Amino acid sequence: MKKKLARITFILLLIITFYFISAVLSIKSSHGIDQKESMYWQPHDSIDVVMMGTSHIHCNINTGLLWENYGIAAYDYSGAEQPLWMTYYYLKELYKYQNPEVIVLDLYAPARFKEDYQYTWISENIHGMHFSLNKLQMLAVSVEPEKLFNYFPSFMVYHSRYDDLEADDFDHFFWNSDQMESFKGYTPYLKRTPQAKPVINEKRADGFTSKSLKYLNKIIECTKEHNTELILIATPYIATDEDTRTYNQAAEIARENGLLFINYNEYYDEIGLNLTEDFNDESHLNYWGSCKFTDYLAQLLSSYEQIPDRRGQEGYESWDENAQIISDYVKQNSSGGRNDSES
């Protein structure tokens, strides 16, 4: 009995030690990894609207504003430059824990990036997702076999981060669950970079690669199976004619499937965007631009009767906390709303 007890104690200590080491050494980032990790801490079936896609989602759609002004319980479940084949497996992962009424899908990645394997920001879209068959399937279509062990298993990637540790690395334990629950994915930028308004003349509608088109159709089918309303969008940025070939094709696909597609690059004036004040860079809105765009998007979302106003409901306190955290961050890191330093 003493030997058995010693073995059990050893195994428990080993598991606890591995947990603490993994929690500290795991890579953290608010451009994909944190969005995945915090999703697991959200109350089951609590999210009504999920935003998916690239950094255009978590930089341009302010979950705090959606909550404060409209009572929409939303979550930005996205990753930098996330291709649609990874979005599809994100969606399957999401449905294990949430059953949203509406999913808003950003199509910037298939418009701008055409490679079948996209490595620049791939780590942001891998780390943070729990190990499962779903994750292995995502890796199989996202990473060439000879490069797989550069990204999996995750512990082998980050086990040598000892010299890179910062204070934030010690805030991801189970007793920090309230902190992780209150993060809803939104990552504001606070720099102002003037932009020139793009002039778009493209009429062609043939921008999707075969791989992107395959996984867009899979996403459409998956949302239909779960009775989720799917909205396809392009958020405001400095788009090109080449990008627009994909958006023109997206509009045709949406019509064929009875879906809504909105290219918000065609609505600068209606949104009220100021190209001198509201962009962080040519690809992202800053905090003030994101508030304008989010408010405009919210008018559409509020028209869906299945999206309730959750303000004041028990179990939704973390959305109040999220709105306060965003407000505090902007106040602390900007000077009268005119800070030129990037968040």
N, C-alpha and C positions, 0 to 999 in steps of 0.2 A: 504493500500500500504506500509506503514511504517513497519507493522508487517511482510508482505511478504518479503520485502527487508531485514529485520533483520534476518529472517529465512534463506534466500539465502546466506547472508553474513556469518552466523554461519556455514552453511553447507560447504561453500567454505573454510573457515578458518579451519574447521575440516579436510577436505580433504588435504589441504596444510600441516597442522601439521602432519597428519598421513604419508604423503609422506616423509617429512623431517626426522621424527623419524625412519621410515622404512629404508630409505637410509643410515642413520648413523648406526643403530643397526644391519642391516642385516649382516650375516656372509660372510666374504670375504676369498677367498683362490685361489691360482693360480694352484691348482691341481684338478680343476673341476668346482668350483662355478664361478670363473672369466671367464672361458672358455665359460660357458653358457651365463652369463650376457652380455659379450662383443659381442657375436654373434648377439644379438638384435640391436647393434649399427652399424653393418656393412652395407654399402650401399646395397640396394636391388639388388639381382642378380649380385653381384660383384665378388663372390668367384668362382674360376674355379676348385680348387682341395680342397676337405675336407678330413682331416685325422680323423679317428674315432677309439675309443677303450679306452684303459687304459692309465695310466701315461707313458707307453712305447711310446705313441704317443707324448704327449706334453713335454716330457723330451728328446726324441731322434730325433725329426724331427724339424729342425730349419727353421721356416718360413722366417726369415730374409735372410738366405743364399739362399733359393729357389727364393726369390725376386731379390736380388742383382746380383746373378750369372746367373739366368735363366728367370727372369721376370715372374715367376709363382705366381699368386695371390692365395695363399694357406692359410688354417686356420686349427689349431689343435682343433677340437671340441670333447674333450675327458674328462674322469674323472678317478680318481684313482680306480683301480681294477673294472672297470665298466663291469658288466655282459652283455651278449648279449641282454637280454630282455630289459634292460634300453637303450642300444644302439639303439634298434629298435625304441623306442619312441623318442629318440634324433633325429633320422633320420626323423621321421614324423614331428617333430618340425622344423627341418632344412628346409624342403621343403616348409614350409609356407613363408619363406623369401629368400631362395636361390635356385638356380637350377644348381648345379655344373656339370661340364663335367665328372669329375672322383671323386670317393670316394675310399679312401684307408682304409681298415679295419684291425686293429690289432686283433689277435686271442689269445693273452696271457691269458686273463681271463678264457675262456672256457678250456684252457689247464691246468691251475693251480688250479682253484677254482671250486669245484664240488657241492656245496650246492645250493638248490633251492632258499634260501634267504640268501643274503650276506650282513651283517651289518657293517663290519669293517670300510669301507670307504663310506657307503651309503649316508651320509650327503653331501659329495662332489658331488654326482650325483643327488641330489634332489634340494638343495637350489640353487637359481639363475635362475631356469626355471620358466617362467611366469605361473601364474595360468591359467588352461584351462582344457577341457575335456581330452586332450591328457596327461596332467600331472596326472590327476586322474587315467587314465587307466594305466599309468606307475606305480603309487603307488600301484594299486590293484594287480599287478603281482610281485611286488618287496618287499612288506612289509606284514607280517602277520597281520590280522585284529586287534588283541589285541595290536599290537605295532604301529599302524598307527599314533596315536596322539603324538608319540615321534618325529615325523617328519613333521606332517601336522596339522593345517596350519602353514606356516613358521614363521609368526610373533609370535606365541605362543612359538616357540622354541628359538628365539633370543631376545625376548622382555626384558630379564633381563641381557643383556650384558653390562650394564653401567660401571661396574668396569673393563671391558676388552678393552675398546675403545682405539684406537691408532690413530695417525695422518692420516693413510690411510683410516680410516673409514669415513673421511670427504671429500673424493675425488670422491664420486660416485653419484653426483647430475647431473641433465641434462646439466648444463653448463660445466661439465667435459666430454662432449660427445666425443670431439676430442681425449682425453686421452684413453677413453674406446674403441674407434674405432681403435686406433693404436695398441691395444693389439690383437695379432693373436693367442694366446693360448700357444705359446712356452715358457717353463719354464726351463732355463738352470741350470744344476748342475755344481759346480766348484771344486769338490773334486776328488782326484785321489786315487783309491783303487785297487791295483794289484789283478788280478783274474787268476785262473787256467783254461786253455781251457778245456771245457767239452768234454768227449768222449761218443758219442752216438752210441748205437748198436740196439736200439729198431726198430722192424719191424712191430709190431702190429699197426692196424689202427682203433681203437675203443675208442678214448678218450672222445668224446662228450657225455654229459649227454643228456637225452631226451629233457629237457627244453632248453638247449643251442642249440641243433640241430633244435628244432622247431623255435627258433627265428632267427637263422642263415638263415633258409629257408625263413622266413618272410622278412628279410633284402634283400636277393637276389631278391625276388619277387617285393619288393617295388622299388628297384633301376631299375629293368627292366621296371616297369610301368612308371618310370620317364625318361627312356632312358639315364640313367647314367651308365657309365662304372664303374664296381666294381672290385677292386683289393684286394685280401686277402693276408695278410702278417703276419710274425712273425718277429719283429725287433730284433736286436742282443742283447742277454743277456746270462747269464750262464744257459742254458736250461738243463733239465734232461730227462732221458729216459721216465719218466711218461708224461712229457709235450709233448714229440715227438709222443706219441700215438695219440694225438689230431691233431698234424700237419700232420701226415701221413693220417689221415682220412680227414682232410681239403683238401689235395691234390686230394683225390678221389672225394670229393664233387665238387671241382672246375672243374675237368675234366668233370663230369656229367653235369655241368651247363654251360660249355663253358667259364669258368672264369680262371683268372690267380691267382695262389697261389705261393708265394715265401717265403721259410723259410730262412731268412737272417742269421740264425745261421750257415748255411752251406757255407757262403761266407766271413768269417773273412778275409782271405788273399786278396781276390779280393777288398774288401772294404778298406783294409789297416789298420785294427784295431790292435792296440798294447795293449795286455792284461795288461801290466804294467802301461800304461799311459792314456787309453781312457775310463775307467769305473769309475763311481761314486760309485757303489756298484754292487753286483752280478745281480741286476735286471735292472739297468739303465746305459746308457752311460753318461759320463760327457759332458760338452760343446764341447771339442775338438773331442771326439768320435762321438758326434752327428753331427758335421760338416762333418766328413768323411762319415758317413752313409747317411746323407742328400744329399751330393754330389753324392753318388752312386745311391740313389733312384731317384734323379733328372734326371739322364741319361735315366731311364725308362720313367719317366713322360714326358720328352721332346720328346719322340718318338711318343706321341699321338698328331696328327695334330689338334685335337679340343682344345688343351690347348694353348692359344696364349701367346705371350710375351707382357705383359701389361706395361712394363717400359715406362715412359713418357706419358702415357695416362691420360687424365683428369679424375678425380674421384678416382685415385689410389694413391694419395699422402700419405695416411695413411700407405701404405706398405713401402714407403721410411722411414717414421717415425719409424715404427716397427723395421726395420733393424738398424736404428741409435740407438734406445733405447737399443737393444740387445748388440750392439757394446760398447756403453757407460757403460752398466752394467758390462760387462766382464772386461773392462779396469779398472773400479773403484773397482772391488771386487776380482781381481786376481793379483798376482805378477809375471809378466813374464809368465803368463799362467801356474803357478805351485802352485796355492793356495790349501792348504789342508783343507780349511774350506768349509763346505757345504753351498750352496746358500740358 
